[in-house]
Amino acid sequence: ERPVPRFDKAVEEYLAWKKRVARYRTYLKASYCTKPLVAKFGNRKLTSISVNDVLDYQSERAKESPRQPGKPRKDGKVFIVGRTVKPATVNRELATLRELCNFWHRQGVRIDNPVSKIKFQEEDADIFHVLTYEEEAAYLAKANQPLKDIALIMLQTAMRPEEVYHLTKKSVNFVQNYIQVERGKTKAARRRIYMTPQVREILKARHEKLDSPYLFPRDGDMTKPMVKVNAGHYGALVRMNKGKKEIVKFRLYDLRHTAATRLAQAGTDLVTLAA
């Protein structure tokens, strides 16, 4: 039987284990999910967290609106982009807390897992938005770089956002006109995608201009790929909806859904589309 650790120390050992046994992206997700948990329970003993504490956390997180800074304007002011914490996000955090408690139970800590008695929130996981061509034009007109290039590539290739972020100069074959996706969440994700003229033009310009192995390098470190463009995406949505009565909302991932839907509508058979 092991002594009960403080929550922040319990998280450190859990993440060290997670890094050893899981895929790197799975470890990263666990790392992100534990940050708000540590902010809430960090200085408490692991076993002191009750069902009511978890319910309070679930309720408080659902009401939060994380604010992300946008890019500075010419006058020096910075737009603040607000969005509500989604039920799926809260559910992933609670699932991580549940796994954390189970991990420490296996290590010999006597703990009654409080998350096992909690009902997770309902998610709208199956609902996605397919952009019209008018919405696409309005969005791209308000998107800054590199978001604009990433969005166009997703709309014309149905690639995942992280697949675009990790594109390297070696993964693009301009002679035979294809992109080789070398990594992905599934085995089928490693595939060859042929380029449209516009995608070819975007990638060729970046290939020639950037002194980096990545076509979408990280700000401040050209040796690594960028992480995400979520702040830019929400900023573009705010700008395209400004002054309009009907608000258009969609996730960045919906650009991939839009591309796949358009392929199906154009007559692509489902076997080819799935592959």
C-alpha positions in Angstrom: 0.0 0.0 0.0 1.4 3.4 -1.0 0.9 6.7 0.7 -1.6 9.0 -0.8 0.1 11.6 -3.1 -0.9 15.2 -3.6 -3.0 15.6 -6.8 -0.3 17.5 -8.8 2.3 14.9 -7.9 -0.1 12.1 -8.8 -0.6 13.7 -12.2 3.1 13.9 -12.8 3.6 10.1 -12.2 0.5 9.3 -14.2 1.7 11.2 -17.2 5.2 9.6 -17.0 3.5 6.2 -17.1 1.2 7.4 -20.0 4.2 8.5 -22.0 5.8 5.1 -21.7 2.8 3.0 -22.6 0.7 5.1 -25.0 1.2 6.7 -28.4 2.7 10.2 -28.2 -0.5 12.0 -29.4 -2.5 10.0 -26.7 0.0 11.1 -24.1 -0.3 14.8 -25.3 -4.1 14.7 -25.0 -3.8 13.3 -21.5 -1.4 16.1 -20.7 -3.8 18.8 -22.0 -6.7 17.3 -20.1 -4.9 17.3 -16.8 -4.0 21.0 -16.9 -7.5 22.3 -15.8 -7.7 19.4 -13.3 -4.5 20.4 -11.7 -5.7 24.0 -11.6 -8.7 22.8 -9.6 -7.3 20.0 -7.4 -3.6 20.6 -7.5 -2.8 21.0 -3.8 -5.2 18.5 -2.4 -4.7 14.8 -1.6 -5.8 12.5 -4.3 -8.3 10.6 -2.1 -9.9 13.8 -0.8 -11.7 14.4 -4.1 -15.3 13.4 -3.7 -18.2 12.8 -6.1 -19.5 16.3 -5.2 -16.1 17.8 -6.1 -16.2 16.2 -9.5 -19.8 17.4 -10.0 -18.8 21.0 -9.1 -15.8 20.7 -11.5 -18.1 19.5 -14.3 -20.6 22.3 -13.7 -17.9 25.1 -13.5 -16.1 23.9 -16.6 -19.3 23.9 -18.6 -19.8 27.6 -17.8 -16.3 28.7 -18.6 -15.4 30.6 -21.7 -11.7 30.3 -22.4 -10.5 33.5 -24.1 -7.8 33.3 -26.8 -5.9 36.4 -28.1 -6.1 37.0 -31.8 -3.4 38.7 -33.9 -2.6 42.3 -33.1 -4.2 45.0 -35.4 -2.2 47.9 -36.9 -3.2 50.1 -33.9 -1.7 47.6 -31.5 -5.0 46.3 -30.1 -5.6 42.6 -29.9 -9.0 41.0 -30.6 -10.1 38.5 -27.9 -11.8 35.5 -29.3 -14.2 33.8 -26.8 -15.8 30.3 -27.0 -17.6 28.0 -24.6 -16.0 24.9 -23.2 -17.7 22.1 -25.1 -19.3 19.0 -23.4 -16.8 16.8 -25.3 -13.9 18.6 -23.7 -15.3 18.3 -20.2 -16.0 14.6 -20.8 -12.4 14.0 -22.0 -11.1 15.7 -18.9 -13.3 13.5 -16.6 -12.3 10.4 -18.5 -8.6 11.3 -17.8 -9.4 11.8 -14.1 -11.1 8.4 -14.1 -8.0 6.8 -15.6 -5.7 8.6 -13.2 -7.6 7.3 -10.2 -7.6 3.7 -11.7 -3.8 4.1 -12.2 -3.2 5.0 -8.6 -5.5 2.2 -7.4 -3.3 -0.2 -9.2 -0.3 1.4 -7.5 -1.7 0.4 -4.1 -3.5 3.6 -3.1 -6.9 2.9 -1.5 -9.2 5.2 -3.6 -12.9 5.0 -4.4 -13.0 6.4 -8.0 -15.4 9.4 -7.8 -15.8 9.6 -11.6 -17.4 6.2 -11.8 -20.5 7.7 -10.2 -20.8 10.6 -12.6 -22.9 10.8 -15.7 -21.1 12.4 -18.6 -22.7 15.2 -20.6 -24.3 14.6 -23.9 -22.2 15.4 -27.0 -23.1 16.6 -30.4 -20.4 14.4 -31.9 -22.4 13.4 -35.0 -23.4 16.9 -36.0 -21.2 18.7 -38.5 -21.5 21.6 -40.9 -21.0 21.3 -44.6 -20.0 24.7 -46.0 -21.7 26.2 -49.0 -19.4 27.8 -51.7 -20.7 31.2 -50.5 -19.7 30.4 -46.9 -16.3 29.1 -48.1 -15.6 32.3 -50.0 -16.6 34.5 -47.0 -14.5 32.5 -44.6 -11.4 32.5 -46.8 -11.7 36.2 -47.4 -11.4 36.8 -43.6 -8.8 34.1 -42.9 -5.2 35.1 -42.2 -2.1 33.1 -43.1 -1.3 30.3 -42.6 -5.0 29.5 -41.8 -6.0 30.4 -45.4 -3.6 28.0 -47.0 -4.4 25.2 -44.5 -8.2 25.7 -45.1 -7.8 25.5 -48.9 -5.7 22.4 -48.7 -8.3 20.7 -46.4 -11.2 21.7 -48.7 -9.5 20.3 -51.7 -7.9 17.2 -50.3 -10.0 16.2 -47.3 -6.9 16.0 -45.1 -7.0 16.3 -41.4 -5.7 19.5 -39.8 -2.8 17.7 -38.1 -1.8 16.0 -41.3 -1.5 19.4 -43.0 0.5 20.8 -40.0 3.1 18.0 -40.4 3.6 18.2 -44.1 7.3 18.3 -44.9 9.2 19.1 -48.1 10.1 15.5 -48.5 6.4 14.4 -48.4 5.4 16.4 -51.5 6.3 15.0 -54.9 6.0 17.8 -57.5 7.2 15.6 -60.4 4.4 13.0 -59.9 2.1 15.6 -58.3 1.1 13.9 -55.1 1.3 14.3 -51.3 2.5 11.4 -49.2 0.8 11.4 -45.8 3.4 9.7 -43.7 1.7 9.7 -40.3 -1.9 9.6 -39.0 -4.3 8.4 -36.3 -4.9 5.1 -38.2 -3.0 2.8 -40.6 -5.2 3.9 -43.4 -4.2 7.5 -42.8 -0.8 6.9 -44.4 -1.8 7.4 -48.0 -1.1 9.2 -51.2 -3.2 12.2 -52.2 -2.9 13.8 -55.6 -2.8 17.6 -55.7 -5.2 20.0 -57.3 -3.6 22.9 -59.2 -4.3 25.3 -56.4 -2.9 23.0 -53.7 0.2 22.4 -55.8 0.6 26.2 -56.2 0.3 26.8 -52.4 2.8 24.0 -51.5 5.3 24.9 -54.2 5.4 28.5 -53.0 6.0 27.4 -49.4 8.6 24.9 -50.5 10.6 27.6 -52.2 10.1 30.3 -49.6 10.5 28.6 -46.3 13.9 27.6 -44.8 12.4 24.8 -42.8 11.9 21.0 -43.3 8.2 21.7 -42.6 5.8 23.5 -44.9 3.9 24.9 -41.9 6.6 25.5 -39.3 6.0 26.6 -35.8 6.4 30.3 -34.9 9.7 30.7 -33.1 11.0 27.3 -34.0 11.3 26.4 -37.7 12.5 22.9 -36.9 9.1 21.9 -35.6 5.6 21.8 -37.2 2.9 24.2 -36.0 0.6 23.0 -33.3 -2.8 24.4 -34.3 -4.6 27.4 -35.8 -7.7 27.3 -33.6 -7.4 31.0 -32.5 -7.1 32.1 -36.2 -10.1 30.0 -37.1 -12.4 31.5 -34.4 -11.1 35.0 -35.3 -12.0 34.4 -39.0 -15.5 33.3 -37.9 -16.0 36.4 -35.8 -15.0 38.6 -38.8 -17.1 36.8 -41.4 -20.2 37.0 -39.1 -19.8 40.6 -38.2 -23.0 42.5 -38.9 -24.9 39.5 -40.1 -28.2 38.3 -38.7 -27.6 34.6 -39.5 -24.5 33.4 -37.7 -22.4 30.7 -39.4 -20.5 28.4 -37.0 -18.4 25.4 -37.8 -15.2 23.6 -36.6 -12.0 23.6 -38.5 -12.4 19.8 -38.9 -15.7 20.5 -40.8 -13.6 21.6 -43.8 -12.6 17.9 -44.1 -16.2 16.9 -43.8 -17.1 19.4 -46.5 -14.5 18.1 -48.9 -15.6 14.5 -48.4 -19.3 15.5 -48.9 -18.5 17.3 -52.1 -16.6 14.3 -53.4 -19.6 12.0 -52.7 -22.0 14.5 -54.3 -19.7 14.6 -57.4 -20.1 10.8 -57.8 -17.1 9.4 -56.1 -17.9 5.8 -55.1 -17.9 5.2 -51.3 -15.1 2.5 -51.3 -12.7 5.0 -52.9 -13.9 7.8 -50.7 -13.4 5.7 -47.5 -9.9 4.7 -48.6 
